[in-house]
Amino acid sequence: MDPSVIVQAASASAERLTGWTPWKFGWGTIRRGAGTMLAGAKWTLFPDGTAAFDATVTSREDHDVWVVRHVDLHDAGGAILGSLTTEHPVDGDWRKFVRTMPSSAEDYRFRAWATFDVALWGHIAHLKMYSSC
């Protein structure tokens, strides 16, 4: 895929949740090509080095695919600390997450699970998600 169609989106919000204090990073609406990731998409990072993604995606075209190319962890100064990785690599890429959208008439829930180096926990301040449709 042509790299010019990949959109870089920094997290629109970040908040520490109560309890065991995970981070929740959220985004507003992201549009790319015929696809849309609706406002409210979020990555939740947990102190044990795991992460969960929850979003709703849709497309104006049948059989489209939303691809999260990679998600970078950043410190407060903007330096890249590392990336989220999956246990189920797509096309050999441990940083890629994919959701197919068979019908343009439907919205689809995009769920993904990832891990990161737990040693980075105290330094994480922002996420950047690179995605395309």
N, C-alpha and C positions, 0 to 999 in steps of 0.2 A: 504494500500500500504506500502511496505517495506520502512522505512525511509532512507535506504541507496541509494534509487534512486532519492531522492530529492536533487536538486542542489541549493546551496546558491550562489547568484551572487550580489556582491556589485555594485552600479552604477558606470559605467565606466566614466561618465562625469556628471557635474552639472553646470548649468548656470542660472543666473537670466535673464529672458526675460524683455524687456522694456515695458513701459506702466504701467499697474497695477502690475507689478513685480512678476509674478508667478515664481516658480522654475521648471526647466525642468531637469529630471534625465534620462540619456540614458544608453543603454547597447549595447555591441557588440553581435556577434552571440553566442547563448547558445544552446548546444546540450545535449539531455538527452534521452536515449533509442532510439527509432525510430524517435523521434521528434526533430525539430529544430525551435528555435525562431530566426528569421533573425535579423541581425544587424539593429539598428535603433529603436528598441523597446524603448518606453519612457513612464514614468509617469510624468504628469504635475500637480504640486500642486499649488493651488490658495490661496491667503490670507484669503478667507472666510471659509476655512476649507474643501473645496472640492478638488477632484483629478480626473484626467482622464488618462486612460491607452490606448495606441495605439501601436499595434505590428502586425507583420505578422508571422504566424506559419504554419508549414507543417509537415507531417509525411510520412515515407516510408510504413506505414501500414494503411489500411482502418479502419475506425471507431475508430480511436485513439482519445485521449483527452489530451489537454495541461491544466495543473492545476497550478495556482499560489496559493500556500498553504497559504502564508501570505507575507505582505510587512511591514518591520519594519522601523520606522523613527529613525535616529540616530543624536546625536549632534556632534560637531566638535571633541570631544574626543572619540567618538565611543560608548557612552552610548545609550542604547535603550530608546527612549522617549515614544513610543507608536506604534500602528499599524494602517494601513489603514483598514477601514471597509466598507462593502457594505450594501445597503438597501435590497438586495435580497440574503439572506444567502443560501449557497449550503450545503445540508446535515446538516443544523443547525449551520453551521460555518459562522460567520459574517466576517471572514477574508479571505475566499476562493473565487477565481475567476476561471471560467472554460470556455474553448472553445473546442467544439467538432470539429473533422475533419473527415467527412464521407468518403472522397475519398483521397487516397494517390497521386492522379494525380493533386490535387489542392493545392494552397496556400490559407490560410484563414486569414482574418483580425480579430484580437482579440481586442475588445474594452471593457472597463470596466469603471465604475464610482465608486468613493469611497468618504468617508469623514474621517476627523481626527479632533482631539481636536484643535480648532483654537488658544488656548493659547500656543501651541507648536511652532507656526509659526516662531517666532524670534530665535528659538534654532535649527531648522532643518538644517543639513549640508549634510547628506548622506541618502541613502535608501539602504536596503538589501531586495532583492526579493528572496523568496524561492519557487522553482517551480519544476515540474516533468512532464513527459509524459509517 
